[in-house]
Amino acid sequence: MQTIAAVALIIGAQTLQIVTAVFPAAPIQVFAGLAYGPWWGTAICLTGVMLGNTIAFIAMRTGRTFVRRRFPQTVKPSKIRLLDPDRLDGLRYPELAVVAFSMIPFLPNGLVPYVFARTTMKLYRYLIAAFIGAVPAILVFTGLGAAIAGEHLKLVIGIVVFAVIVAIVAFLLRNRILDVLEKLSR
């Protein structure tokens, strides 16, 4: 019974992390890796990630319609290039952008469903892309948790250094990444 409660707690925390977009996913995923290993930890975290993405996407779509009915004024486009729904809607394959945004470690992945819910992308296409993008990042962090549990210090340090380098490079090249995604989508 404790195992079921612990799994439910991890799924709930991961869901809340996506829906609130306030706190990072890494500690939850490292804990899942510590407790259940990289494979089961990834499956448990993915359940919460997909549940959170579904809730956030639907809530944004429903809320957006409600707000537009009540306040029919023109909404200004986002000043942040990466978050501009009109720009993302112009992509031929916006799913590639979802995959890319979901794969970047330390990017607040709770923002992704809220941004893409403002586009014309269908929910099922968004969820498939979010799933594909979430797997590698979750595997890194659950693997890190499993490595800590197994006392593989060199592996842990290597994973952390790799994740930090990827995050820094992705942040520095964020505009180029979006440009490449746009070119691939045309």
Buried (B, 14 or more C-beta within 10 A) or exposed (E): EEEEEBBEBBBBBBBBBBBEBEEBBBEBBBBBBBBBBBEBBBBBBBBBBBBBBBBBBEBBBEEBEEEEEEEEEEEEEBEEEBBBBEBBEEBEBBBBBBBBBBBBBBBBBBBBBBBBBBBEBEBEBBBBBBBBBBBBBBBBBBBBBBBBBEEBEEBBEEBBEEBEEBBEEBEEEBEEBBEEBBEEBE
